[in-house]
Amino acid sequence: MKTSEVIRAWGKILQGRRPSLSIEITKECPLRCPGCYAYEDAHLGGAVTLRGLSDRKGQALVDGVLEVVDRLKPLHLSLVGGDPLVRYREVEQMVPLLIQRGVHVQIVTSAFRPMAAEWATLNHLNVVVSIDGLQPEHDVRRAPATYDRILKNIAGQKVTIHSTVTAQMMKREGYLQEFMEFWSPREEVRKVWFSLFTPQVGDRLPEILSAEDRRRAVDDLMRLRLQFPKIDMAEGLIRQFLKPPHSPGECIFAKTTETISADLVTKVTPCQYGGNPDCSACGCIASMGLAAVGAHKLGGLIPVGAIFRASFKVGEIMGRGRRSQPEVEPVKLPVLN
């Protein structure tokens, strides 16, 4: 994260606003991935599920997303789902409009269909393609977004590859090495990110990493980041996987990101995972990245996290004051002919 980005985000926090926004712009997805948190019954708190929401299509979706962005004024917007490319026409229409507003846009997709050719030339757009390991495992878990289809659909693009490390992967020595040997040489790949699988409290899933799995994953990533420069993960970020934030209240990412579901009204809490995430086993790359920023000490003395916490308190006061102000009707000036 650049210093200028931190300063802009800090300014938003002092105003009582969250600098990042994530919108589940559709409830639809052609995939049925094991362990997908978005379709868990408790993702939205239990009263309703993502598939039970009424989402928007066409111009109503474009207008709705722009209204939310204009109201919340984020610096960074993630379009997730479902899969955003289910609404590819709307996304292609809204991306340049969002960038014109000064928003950095990130689209998280399975790349099950082609993308707009001009996306490869946009500076403030990051297309993140989710890959579940090597081809044999991925193609079973994420059909119809198979390796062959993804390679065809990202041709000519500049994408970020994101893979979530699971216990199954760590059972095989050298798995992440093989993964990087496949994806790193590809010219379409700008960078590579890894998260660790994050369960909900009480889950008993085969994807959940043991403490030893986490240590080995961290050791592998620390080594691989030196071998493969496309791994865009600082040493401090990777080490945070061994000591994730204890709760959403201590997670800078959770406190700086607002997540809204497919009806553009329902909020996803306490973080993007929704439900009751097991923070002790969190493997979110964004959470770890901001935790590493928070652990950094200015001048070797003051942790950045302490400054953020104080700023959140100021922002809460400012936010309450802003919400308590009555809306003033604009003065209508006479039209001079």
C-alpha positions as CSV (number, residue, x, y, z in Angstrom):
1,M,0.0,0.0,0.0
2,K,1.4,3.4,-1.0
3,T,1.9,6.1,1.5
4,S,-0.5,8.4,-0.4
5,E,-3.2,5.7,-0.2
6,V,-2.8,5.3,3.5
7,I,-3.1,9.1,4.0
8,R,-6.3,9.3,1.9
9,A,-7.8,6.3,3.7
10,W,-6.9,8.0,7.0
11,G,-8.7,11.1,6.0
12,K,-11.9,9.1,5.2
13,I,-11.7,7.4,8.6
14,L,-11.4,10.8,10.4
15,Q,-14.6,11.8,8.6
16,G,-16.4,8.8,9.9
17,R,-16.4,7.1,6.5
18,R,-15.1,3.7,5.4
19,P,-12.5,4.0,2.6
20,S,-13.3,0.6,1.1
21,L,-16.6,-0.8,-0.2
22,S,-17.5,-4.3,-1.4
23,I,-20.7,-5.0,-3.2
24,E,-22.1,-8.4,-4.0
25,I,-23.7,-7.2,-7.2
26,T,-25.5,-10.4,-8.1
27,K,-26.8,-13.4,-6.3
28,E,-26.2,-15.6,-9.3
29,C,-23.1,-17.7,-10.0
30,P,-22.7,-20.6,-12.5
31,L,-20.4,-22.4,-10.0
32,R,-21.1,-24.4,-6.9
33,C,-17.8,-24.3,-5.1
34,P,-17.4,-26.3,-1.9
35,G,-16.8,-24.1,1.1
36,C,-18.1,-20.9,-0.6
37,Y,-18.9,-18.5,2.3
38,A,-21.3,-16.3,0.2
39,Y,-23.9,-19.0,-0.1
40,E,-23.8,-20.3,3.5
41,D,-27.1,-20.1,5.3
42,A,-25.7,-17.7,7.9
43,H,-23.8,-15.4,5.5
44,L,-26.4,-12.6,5.9
45,G,-27.2,-13.4,9.5
46,G,-29.7,-16.3,9.1
47,A,-32.9,-14.4,8.3
48,V,-32.3,-14.5,4.6
49,T,-29.7,-16.0,2.2
50,L,-27.9,-14.4,-0.7
51,R,-30.1,-16.4,-3.1
52,G,-33.2,-15.3,-1.3
53,L,-32.5,-11.6,-2.0
54,S,-34.0,-9.6,-4.8
55,D,-31.1,-8.4,-6.9
56,R,-31.1,-5.9,-9.8
57,K,-30.4,-6.2,-13.5
58,G,-29.7,-3.8,-16.4
59,Q,-29.8,-0.1,-15.9
60,A,-31.4,-0.5,-12.5
61,L,-28.2,-2.3,-11.3
62,V,-25.9,0.3,-12.9
63,D,-27.8,3.2,-11.3
64,G,-28.1,1.4,-8.0
65,V,-24.3,0.8,-7.7
66,L,-23.5,4.3,-8.7
67,E,-26.0,5.7,-6.1
68,V,-24.3,3.6,-3.4
69,V,-20.9,4.8,-4.5
70,D,-21.9,8.4,-4.7
71,R,-23.4,8.2,-1.2
72,L,-20.6,6.3,0.5
73,K,-17.7,7.8,-1.5
74,P,-15.2,4.9,-1.2
75,L,-11.7,5.1,-2.4
76,H,-11.7,1.4,-3.3
77,L,-14.6,-0.7,-4.6
78,S,-14.7,-4.5,-4.9
79,L,-17.4,-6.0,-7.1
80,V,-18.0,-9.5,-6.0
81,G,-21.0,-11.9,-6.1
82,G,-22.1,-14.4,-7.0
83,D,-19.9,-13.8,-10.0
84,P,-19.9,-10.2,-11.3
85,L,-19.5,-11.4,-14.9
86,V,-23.0,-12.9,-14.7
87,R,-23.9,-9.2,-15.2
88,Y,-21.1,-8.5,-17.6
89,R,-23.0,-5.9,-19.7
90,E,-23.8,-3.9,-16.6
91,V,-20.2,-4.2,-15.2
92,E,-18.7,-3.1,-18.6
93,Q,-21.0,-0.1,-18.5
94,M,-20.3,0.9,-14.8
95,V,-16.5,0.3,-14.7
96,P,-15.5,3.5,-16.6
97,L,-18.1,5.5,-14.7
98,L,-16.7,4.4,-11.4
99,I,-13.1,5.1,-12.5
100,Q,-14.2,8.6,-13.6
101,R,-15.3,9.1,-10.0
102,G,-11.8,8.5,-8.8
103,V,-12.6,5.0,-7.4
104,H,-10.1,2.1,-7.8
105,V,-12.2,-0.8,-8.9
106,Q,-11.6,-4.5,-8.3
107,I,-13.6,-7.3,-9.9
108,V,-13.4,-10.7,-8.4
109,T,-14.4,-13.4,-10.8
110,S,-14.0,-17.1,-11.8
111,A,-13.4,-15.9,-15.4
112,F,-16.0,-18.3,-16.6
113,R,-16.7,-15.9,-19.6
114,P,-14.6,-13.5,-21.6
115,M,-13.9,-10.0,-20.4
116,A,-13.9,-6.6,-22.1
117,A,-10.8,-6.1,-24.1
118,E,-10.3,-2.5,-22.9
119,W,-10.0,-3.7,-19.3
120,A,-6.4,-4.6,-20.0
121,T,-5.6,-0.9,-20.5
122,L,-7.3,0.6,-17.5
123,N,-4.9,1.8,-14.8
124,H,-7.4,1.8,-11.9
125,L,-9.0,-1.6,-12.5
126,N,-7.8,-4.9,-11.0
127,V,-9.4,-8.1,-12.2
128,V,-8.9,-10.9,-9.7
129,V,-9.3,-14.4,-11.0
130,S,-10.0,-17.1,-8.3
131,I,-8.1,-20.4,-8.8
132,D,-8.6,-23.3,-6.5
133,G,-5.2,-25.0,-6.8
134,L,-3.8,-27.0,-9.6
135,Q,-5.9,-28.1,-12.6
136,P,-7.1,-31.5,-11.5
137,E,-8.5,-30.2,-8.2
138,H,-9.6,-26.9,-9.6
139,D,-11.6,-28.3,-12.5
140,V,-13.5,-30.6,-10.1
141,R,-14.3,-27.8,-7.6
142,R,-15.0,-24.9,-10.0
143,A,-16.5,-26.3,-13.2
144,P,-17.6,-24.8,-15.6
145,A,-14.7,-22.3,-14.9
146,T,-12.1,-24.8,-15.7
147,Y,-8.4,-24.1,-16.4
148,D,-8.9,-24.3,-20.1
149,R,-11.8,-21.9,-20.1
150,I,-10.0,-19.5,-17.8
151,L,-6.8,-19.5,-20.0
152,K,-9.0,-18.7,-23.0
153,N,-10.9,-16.0,-21.3
154,I,-7.9,-14.1,-19.8
155,A,-6.0,-14.0,-23.0
156,G,-4.8,-10.5,-23.7
157,Q,-5.8,-9.3,-20.2
158,K,-3.7,-8.3,-17.2
159,V,-5.1,-10.2,-14.1
160,T,-4.3,-11.0,-10.6
161,I,-4.5,-14.7,-9.7
162,H,-5.8,-15.4,-6.3
163,S,-5.8,-18.9,-4.7
164,T,-7.1,-19.9,-1.3
165,V,-4.8,-22.4,0.4
166,T,-6.6,-25.4,1.9
167,A,-5.6,-28.4,4.0
168,Q,-5.9,-30.6,1.0
169,M,-3.2,-28.6,-0.8
170,M,-0.8,-28.7,2.1
171,K,-1.0,-32.5,2.2
172,R,1.2,-32.6,-0.9
173,E,4.8,-31.4,-0.7
174,G,5.6,-28.7,-3.2
175,Y,2.0,-28.0,-4.2
176,L,2.3,-24.2,-4.1
177,Q,5.6,-24.4,-5.9
178,E,3.9,-26.3,-8.8
179,F,1.1,-23.7,-8.8
180,M,3.5,-20.8,-9.2
181,E,5.5,-22.7,-11.9
182,F,2.3,-22.9,-13.9
183,W,0.9,-19.3,-13.4
184,S,4.0,-17.1,-13.0
185,P,5.3,-17.4,-16.6
186,R,2.0,-16.4,-18.1
187,E,2.1,-12.9,-19.6
188,E,-1.6,-12.3,-18.7
189,V,-0.7,-12.7,-15.0
190,R,0.3,-9.4,-13.4
191,K,0.6,-10.7,-9.8
192,V,-0.4,-13.6,-7.6
193,W,-2.1,-13.5,-4.2
194,F,-2.7,-16.3,-1.7
195,S,-5.2,-16.4,1.2
196,L,-5.7,-19.3,3.7
197,F,-9.1,-20.9,4.0
198,T,-11.2,-19.1,6.6
199,P,-13.9,-21.2,8.3
200,Q,-17.0,-20.2,10.3
201,V,-17.0,-21.0,14.0
202,G,-18.0,-24.6,14.5
203,D,-17.2,-25.7,10.9
204,R,-15.7,-29.2,10.4
205,L,-14.6,-29.0,6.8
206,P,-11.8,-30.8,5.0
207,E,-10.4,-27.4,3.8
208,I,-9.6,-26.2,7.3
209,L,-5.9,-25.9,7.9
210,S,-4.3,-27.2,11.1
211,A,-1.8,-25.1,13.0
212,E,1.0,-27.2,11.4
213,D,-0.6,-26.6,7.9
214,R,-0.6,-22.9,8.5
215,R,3.1,-22.9,9.6
216,R,4.1,-24.8,6.5
217,A,2.0,-22.6,4.2
218,V,3.7,-19.5,5.7
219,D,7.2,-21.1,5.3
220,D,6.4,-22.0,1.7
221,L,5.1,-18.5,0.9
222,M,8.1,-16.8,2.5
223,R,10.4,-18.9,0.3
224,L,8.3,-18.6,-2.9
225,R,8.0,-14.8,-2.7
226,L,11.7,-14.6,-3.3
227,Q,11.7,-17.1,-6.1
228,F,8.6,-15.7,-7.9
229,P,8.5,-11.9,-8.0
230,K,4.8,-12.0,-9.1
231,I,3.8,-13.0,-5.6
232,D,2.7,-9.6,-4.4
233,M,2.8,-10.3,-0.7
234,A,5.2,-8.6,1.7
235,E,7.0,-10.6,4.3
236,G,5.1,-8.8,7.1
237,L,1.8,-9.7,5.5
238,I,2.7,-13.4,5.2
239,R,3.8,-13.5,8.9
240,Q,0.4,-12.1,10.0
241,F,-1.2,-15.5,8.9
242,L,0.4,-16.9,12.1
243,K,-1.2,-14.2,14.3
244,P,-4.5,-13.0,12.7
245,P,-6.6,-10.3,14.4
246,H,-8.6,-11.8,17.3
247,S,-11.9,-10.3,16.4
248,P,-13.6,-8.1,13.8
249,G,-13.2,-5.2,16.3
250,E,-9.5,-5.6,16.1
251,C,-9.4,-6.2,12.3
252,I,-8.5,-3.0,10.4
253,F,-9.8,-4.5,7.2
254,A,-13.2,-5.2,8.8
255,K,-13.4,-1.7,10.3
256,T,-12.4,0.0,7.1
257,T,-14.6,-2.0,4.6
258,E,-18.3,-1.9,4.3
259,T,-19.9,-4.9,2.5
260,I,-23.3,-4.7,0.9
261,S,-25.2,-7.6,-0.6
262,A,-27.1,-8.1,-3.8
263,D,-30.2,-6.0,-3.0
264,L,-27.8,-3.0,-2.5
265,V,-29.3,-2.6,1.0
266,T,-28.5,-5.6,3.2
267,K,-25.2,-5.2,5.0
268,V,-22.8,-8.2,5.3
269,T,-21.4,-8.2,8.9
270,P,-19.1,-8.5,10.8
271,C,-16.8,-8.6,7.7
272,Q,-17.0,-9.7,4.1
273,Y,-17.3,-13.4,5.2
274,G,-20.5,-12.7,7.0
275,G,-22.0,-15.1,9.5
276,N,-19.7,-15.9,12.4
277,P,-16.2,-16.2,11.0
278,D,-13.5,-18.0,13.1
279,C,-11.1,-15.1,13.4
280,S,-8.5,-17.3,15.1
281,A,-8.2,-19.2,11.8
282,C,-8.6,-16.1,9.5
283,G,-6.7,-16.3,6.3
284,C,-8.0,-13.2,4.4
285,I,-5.1,-11.6,2.5
286,A,-6.7,-8.2,2.9
287,S,-7.0,-8.5,6.6
288,M,-3.4,-9.7,6.9
289,G,-2.2,-6.9,4.7
290,L,-3.8,-4.2,6.8
291,A,-2.8,-5.9,10.0
292,A,0.9,-5.7,8.8
293,V,0.4,-2.0,8.1
294,G,-1.1,-1.6,11.6
295,A,1.9,-3.5,13.2
296,H,4.4,-1.1,11.5
297,K,5.9,1.4,14.0
298,L,6.4,5.0,12.9
299,G,9.9,6.0,13.8
300,G,10.3,2.6,15.4
301,L,8.1,3.7,18.3
302,I,4.4,4.3,17.6
303,P,2.4,1.4,15.9
304,V,0.3,2.6,13.0
305,G,-2.5,0.5,14.4
306,A,-2.7,2.7,17.5
307,I,-3.1,5.8,15.3
308,F,-5.9,4.1,13.3
309,R,-7.7,3.1,16.5
310,A,-7.6,6.7,17.7
311,S,-8.7,7.9,14.3
312,F,-11.7,5.5,14.3
313,K,-12.9,7.0,17.6
314,V,-12.6,10.5,16.1
315,G,-14.4,9.3,13.0
316,E,-17.3,7.8,15.1
317,I,-17.8,11.2,16.7
318,M,-17.7,13.0,13.3
319,G,-20.0,10.4,11.8
320,R,-22.6,10.8,14.5
321,G,-22.4,14.6,14.1
322,R,-22.9,14.4,10.4
323,R,-25.9,12.1,10.7
324,S,-27.5,14.3,13.3
325,Q,-27.4,17.4,11.0
326,P,-30.8,18.1,9.4
327,E,-30.8,18.1,5.6
328,V,-31.0,21.6,4.3
329,E,-33.2,22.3,1.3
330,P,-31.1,23.9,-1.5
331,V,-31.9,27.5,-2.2
332,K,-33.6,27.8,-5.6
333,L,-32.2,30.7,-7.5
334,P,-34.2,32.5,-10.2
335,V,-33.5,31.6,-13.7
336,L,-32.2,34.6,-15.7
337,N,-33.2,34.6,-19.3
